Amino acid sequence: MRRLLIVAVAIIGVLGVVTAVATAGGRSGLDAVAPTLTGPDASVSYEPAAGATGLTPTAPVAVRATGGTLDQVALTGPDGDRVKGALNTERTAWTASEPLDYATTYTWSGRATGADGQAVPLQGTVATVTPAKEVRGTLNIGDGRTVGVAAPIEIQFNTHVDDRAAVERRLKVTTSREVEGAWGWLPDENGGSRVHWRPKEYWPAHTKVSVDAPLYGVAYGGGDYGRSDLSSSFTIGRKQVVKADTRSFSMVVERDGKQVASYPASYGLGSDPNRNTRSGIHVVTEKFTDKRMVSAQYGYDVMEKWAVRMSNNGEFIHANPASSGAQGSSNVTHGCVNLSLADAQAYYETAIYGDPVEVTGTPIQLSPRDGDIWDWTLSWDRWQELSAL
């Protein structure tokens, strides 16, 4: 019995030692040998941060993976359409390649997978700004057109633009030969702001011109934003200039520096300032085979042939058989340039938008109140002061 007791004590002693080792530091033996749990190798970050709101729709949008690669990336609008985008070569970044829509919430989906094989889901949303108004702009010269050497480039907006500098910074004119020019903001017209680009001197003939105005997403001030991008590529035609000296009772047409026609003409009645043809550089804007001309002030309502508009104050170059006796000898019109039927048609067939008509010899000058294109009445220094930059 004593021997058995000694053995029992020895066993208990051994067990006591084992227990003491296993419980050192207050942890069980099982706790001491269990593996430590860690997170996945991959992590993701968003630009802008997930949950961002008020985003400009042209702002950069991207997701990046650190410690892994991206799989099945999608940024989806409420209609289920995915935003176009592309992964980089390493598949560690996805970047949107098209602008977003205004006032829209987009949702991230997909995943990033780390080297350990664990997946991290892409999640969260981004929401774009809701404009107070989407402002529409219209270019005056369309793709493929040929225009005259005095044609300005005009963008007409359908409302007032507060932050004109922000808009002007986005405007670019590219030419096939060196041309000095500048943007100028003219008084609001047709319910909205307008900006013109004018060369310092007449365009060089046959210049190729491209206009780029990426205005979608641009903040115009007052909560307004640009509605769409604008662009156009066009050509400057031959250099045709009309020399209209009211004292000569004739209208001379020069093309590429050479006189090609001289027509007997009658200009506005000199004794009535309201009927004077305005002196200054006018610009052809449109033409009509038949044009009704009405004046309540002078009591006439007539249909005239071969009418070429050269200002917005009612000045045209047109045929007028009624003044044929004065053409070439005296000025009797209400401000227009009167020619014979044959001469008016001959000139009409050569005129294009943007041709300059240089009127001289009268005391009344073309001015902003005459509307539309009065760009060339300003000196180059004065024109540059109209820029917002």
C-alpha positions in Angstrom: 0.0 0.0 0.0 2.8 2.4 0.8 4.3 1.8 -2.7 1.1 2.5 -4.4 0.7 5.7 -2.4 4.1 6.9 -3.4 3.4 6.2 -7.1 0.1 8.1 -6.8 1.8 11.0 -5.2 4.4 11.0 -8.0 1.8 11.0 -10.7 -0.1 13.9 -9.0 3.2 15.8 -8.8 3.8 15.3 -12.4 0.4 16.4 -13.3 0.8 19.5 -11.1 3.9 20.4 -13.0 2.1 20.1 -16.4 -0.8 22.2 -15.1 1.5 24.8 -13.9 3.3 25.1 -17.3 0.0 25.1 -19.3 -1.5 27.9 -17.2 1.4 30.2 -17.0 0.4 33.8 -18.0 -3.2 33.0 -17.4 -3.9 31.2 -20.7 -4.8 27.6 -21.4 -2.6 25.3 -23.4 -5.1 25.4 -26.2 -5.0 29.2 -26.4 -1.3 29.2 -26.5 -1.0 27.1 -29.7 -4.1 28.4 -31.6 -3.3 30.4 -34.9 -3.8 34.2 -35.0 -6.7 35.3 -37.3 -5.8 38.2 -39.7 -7.7 40.2 -42.3 -7.5 39.7 -46.1 -4.4 40.9 -47.9 -6.3 43.2 -50.3 -7.8 46.6 -49.5 -9.7 49.1 -51.7 -10.0 52.9 -51.9 -12.3 55.1 -53.9 -12.0 58.4 -55.7 -14.1 60.2 -54.6 -14.7 58.5 -51.3 -17.6 56.1 -51.2 -20.8 58.0 -50.1 -19.6 61.3 -51.7 -22.4 63.6 -53.0 -22.5 66.7 -55.1 -19.9 65.4 -57.5 -19.3 67.2 -60.8 -20.1 64.7 -63.5 -16.7 65.2 -65.2 -14.7 64.7 -62.1 -12.3 61.7 -62.0 -14.0 58.5 -60.7 -11.8 55.5 -59.8 -11.3 52.5 -57.5 -7.9 51.1 -56.5 -6.8 47.9 -54.9 -3.8 47.6 -52.6 -2.4 44.1 -51.9 -4.5 42.5 -54.6 -6.2 42.8 -57.9 -9.7 44.0 -59.0 -12.3 41.7 -60.5 -15.8 42.3 -61.9 -15.7 46.1 -61.4 -18.9 47.9 -62.1 -20.3 51.4 -61.4 -24.0 51.3 -62.1 -26.7 53.9 -62.4 -30.3 53.4 -61.2 -31.3 52.3 -64.7 -28.9 49.4 -64.6 -26.5 50.9 -67.2 -22.8 50.6 -66.3 -20.5 53.5 -66.6 -17.7 52.8 -69.2 -14.3 52.4 -67.7 -11.1 50.4 -67.9 -8.6 48.5 -65.7 -5.0 49.2 -65.8 -2.5 46.6 -66.9 -1.8 45.4 -63.4 -5.6 45.2 -62.6 -5.0 47.4 -59.5 -7.0 50.4 -60.7 -10.3 51.0 -62.6 -11.0 54.4 -64.0 -14.3 55.7 -65.5 -13.8 56.7 -69.1 -17.0 58.7 -69.7 -18.7 61.5 -67.7 -21.6 60.8 -65.4 -25.1 62.1 -65.6 -26.3 65.0 -63.4 -28.5 64.3 -60.4 -27.8 60.6 -60.4 -26.6 58.1 -57.7 -24.2 55.4 -58.8 -23.4 52.1 -57.0 -20.1 50.3 -56.9 -20.0 46.5 -57.2 -17.4 43.8 -57.9 -14.5 42.7 -55.7 -10.8 42.8 -55.1 -8.9 39.6 -54.4 -5.7 39.4 -52.3 -2.8 37.0 -52.7 -4.4 35.0 -49.9 -7.4 34.3 -52.1 -9.7 36.3 -49.8 -12.2 38.7 -51.6 -13.0 42.2 -50.5 -16.3 43.5 -52.0 -16.7 46.8 -53.8 -19.5 48.7 -52.3 -20.9 52.2 -51.6 -22.3 54.9 -53.8 -21.4 58.2 -55.4 -23.9 60.9 -56.3 -23.6 63.8 -58.8 -24.7 67.4 -58.4 -28.2 68.6 -59.3 -27.9 71.8 -61.3 -30.2 74.7 -60.7 -30.2 75.0 -64.5 -28.4 73.2 -67.3 -27.2 76.0 -69.5 -27.3 75.4 -73.3 -24.7 76.9 -75.6 -25.0 77.3 -79.4 -22.1 77.8 -81.8 -22.8 80.0 -84.8 -20.6 78.2 -87.3 -21.3 74.5 -87.9 -19.0 71.7 -89.1 -17.9 71.9 -92.7 -19.0 75.4 -93.4 -17.0 78.0 -95.3 -17.2 81.6 -94.0 -15.8 85.0 -94.7 -12.7 86.6 -93.3 -14.6 88.8 -90.8 -16.7 86.0 -89.2 -16.4 85.9 -85.5 -16.9 82.6 -83.6 -19.9 83.0 -81.3 -21.3 81.0 -78.5 -24.7 82.1 -77.4 -26.0 80.9 -74.0 -29.6 80.5 -73.2 -29.2 82.3 -69.8 -26.9 84.7 -68.1 -23.5 83.3 -67.2 -22.1 84.4 -63.8 -18.7 82.8 -63.8 -17.5 83.8 -67.3 -13.8 83.1 -66.4 -14.6 79.5 -65.7 -16.3 79.2 -69.1 -13.7 81.0 -71.0 -10.9 78.9 -69.6 -12.5 75.9 -71.3 -12.6 77.5 -74.8 -10.0 76.7 -77.4 -9.5 77.8 -81.0 -7.0 75.9 -83.2 -5.9 77.2 -86.6 -4.0 75.8 -89.5 -1.8 78.9 -89.6 -0.8 81.3 -86.9 -3.7 83.7 -86.1 -3.8 86.1 -83.2 -7.2 86.4 -81.6 -9.1 86.7 -78.3 -12.5 85.9 -76.7 -14.7 88.9 -75.7 -17.9 88.9 -73.8 -20.6 91.1 -75.3 -23.7 92.4 -73.6 -26.3 89.7 -73.0 -28.7 89.2 -76.0 -31.6 86.8 -76.8 -32.1 86.1 -73.1 -28.5 85.0 -72.4 -24.8 85.7 -72.3 -22.7 85.5 -75.5 -19.0 85.3 -76.1 -17.2 86.0 -79.4 -13.7 85.0 -80.6 -12.3 87.6 -83.0 -9.0 87.6 -84.8 -6.9 90.8 -84.4 -7.2 91.3 -88.1 -9.3 89.6 -90.8 -8.7 85.9 -90.9 -6.1 84.8 -93.5 -8.0 83.3 -96.5 -8.3 79.5 -96.6 -7.4 79.0 -92.9 -8.7 75.8 -91.3 -10.3 76.4 -87.9 -11.4 74.1 -85.0 -13.3 75.2 -82.0 -13.4 73.0 -78.8 -15.7 74.0 -75.9 -15.9 71.1 -73.4 -18.6 72.8 -71.3 -20.5 69.8 -69.9 -20.0 69.7 -66.2 -18.6 73.3 -65.9 -20.0 75.3 -63.1 -21.3 78.6 -64.5 -22.1 80.1 -61.1 -25.3 80.4 -59.2 -25.8 76.7 -59.2 -25.9 76.5 -63.0 -23.9 74.0 -65.1 -23.0 73.4 -68.7 -25.4 71.2 -70.5 -23.2 69.8 -73.3 -19.8 70.0 -75.0 -19.6 72.1 -78.2 -17.2 71.7 -81.2 -16.9 72.7 -84.8 -14.4 72.6 -87.6 -14.8 75.0 -90.5 -12.8 76.8 -93.2 -12.2 80.5 -94.0 -13.0 81.1 -97.6 -11.6 83.6 -100.1 -11.0 87.1 -98.9 -13.9 89.1 -100.2 -14.3 92.7 -99.0 -17.0 95.2 -100.0 -15.8 98.8 -100.1 -18.9 101.0 -99.6 -17.9 104.7 -99.7 -21.2 106.5 -99.5 -19.6 109.6 -101.1 -18.7 107.7 -104.2 -22.3 106.5 -105.0 -20.8 103.1 -105.9 -20.2 99.8 -104.2 -16.8 98.1 -105.0 -16.2 94.4 -104.4 -12.6 93.2 -103.9 -11.6 89.5 -103.9 -8.2 88.4 -102.7 -6.9 92.0 -103.0 -8.2 92.6 -106.5 -11.3 94.6 -107.6 -13.8 92.2 -109.2 -16.9 94.5 -109.5 -18.1 98.1 -109.1 -21.8 98.7 -108.9 -23.7 102.1 -109.0 -25.3 102.4 -105.6 -27.5 104.6 -103.5 -27.0 104.8 -99.7 -29.0 106.2 -96.8 -30.2 109.8 -97.0 -27.5 112.0 -95.5 -29.9 114.7 -94.2 -31.7 112.3 -91.8 -29.4 110.8 -89.1 -31.9 108.0 -88.7 -31.5 107.1 -92.4 -27.7 107.3 -92.6 -26.0 104.1 -93.5 -23.8 103.4 -90.5 -20.0 103.8 -91.0 -17.8 101.0 -89.8 -17.1 97.3 -90.6 -20.3 95.4 -91.0 -20.5 91.6 -91.4 -22.7 89.6 -93.7 -24.9 87.3 -91.6 -27.7 86.0 -93.9 -29.3 86.5 -97.3 -32.7 86.2 -99.0 -33.8 85.9 -102.6 -36.9 87.8 -101.5 -37.2 89.9 -98.3 -40.2 91.8 -96.9 -39.0 95.1 -95.5 -41.3 97.1 -93.2 -41.0 100.4 -91.5 -43.8 101.9 -89.3 -41.8 105.0 -88.9 -41.5 105.7 -92.6 -44.6 104.0 -93.7 -43.4 101.4 -96.2 -44.0 97.7 -96.6 -42.3 96.3 -99.7 -40.8 93.0 -100.9 -37.3 93.4 -102.2 -35.1 91.0 -104.2 -31.6 89.7 -103.5 -31.2 91.0 -100.0 -28.0 90.5 -98.1 -28.1 91.4 -94.4 -25.1 93.3 -93.1 -26.3 94.4 -89.6 -29.2 93.8 -87.3 -30.5 97.4 -87.5 -32.2 96.8 -90.8 -29.3 97.5 -93.1 -29.2 95.3 -96.2 -27.5 95.3 -99.6 -30.5 94.7 -102.0 -32.1 95.4 -105.3 -34.5 98.4 -105.4 -36.0 99.4 -108.8 -37.7 102.3 -107.1 -34.4 104.0 -106.4 -32.8 103.2 -109.8 -32.7 106.8 -110.8 -30.6 107.7 -107.8 -28.2 104.8 -108.0 -24.8 106.1 -108.9 -25.7 109.7 -108.3 -27.3 110.4 -104.9 -28.2 108.8 -101.6 -31.9 108.5 -100.9 -32.5 105.2 -99.1 -33.6 104.5 -95.6 -30.1 103.1 -94.7 -29.7 100.2 -97.0 -27.4 99.9 -100.0 -29.6 99.9 -103.1 -28.4 98.3 -106.4 -30.1 97.4 -109.7 -31.7 94.0 -110.0 -28.9 92.6 -112.1 -26.1 94.0 -109.9 -27.8 92.9 -106.6 -28.2 89.4 -107.9 -24.6 89.3 -109.1 -23.4 90.4 -105.6 -25.8 88.1 -103.8 -24.4 85.0 -105.5 -20.9 85.8 -104.2 -21.7 86.8 -100.6 -21.2 84.4 -97.7 -21.6 84.6 -94.0 -18.7 86.6 -92.5 -17.8 88.7 -95.4 -16.9 92.3 -94.3 -18.7 95.3 -95.7 -16.6 98.4 -95.0 -18.9 101.5 -95.0 -17.3 104.9 -94.9 -18.3 108.5 -95.5 -21.2 109.0 -93.0 -21.1 110.7 -89.5 -23.1 108.0 -87.8 -21.0 105.0 -86.6 -22.0 101.4 -86.3 -22.4 100.7 -82.5 -23.5 98.0 -80.1 -27.1 99.3 -80.3 -27.1 98.1 -83.9 -27.0 94.5 -82.5 -25.4 91.2 -83.5 -21.9 91.7 -85.0 -20.2 95.0 -84.1 -16.9 93.3 -83.1 -14.9 95.2 -85.7 -15.9 98.6 -84.5 -13.6 98.1 -81.5 -9.8 98.6 -81.5 -7.8 95.5 -80.7 -6.8 96.8 -77.3 -10.4 97.6 -76.5 -11.5 94.1 -77.7 -9.0 92.4 -75.4 -10.5 94.1 -72.4 -13.8 92.2 -73.0 -12.1 89.0 -72.0 -13.0 87.5 -68.5 -9.4 86.3 -67.9 
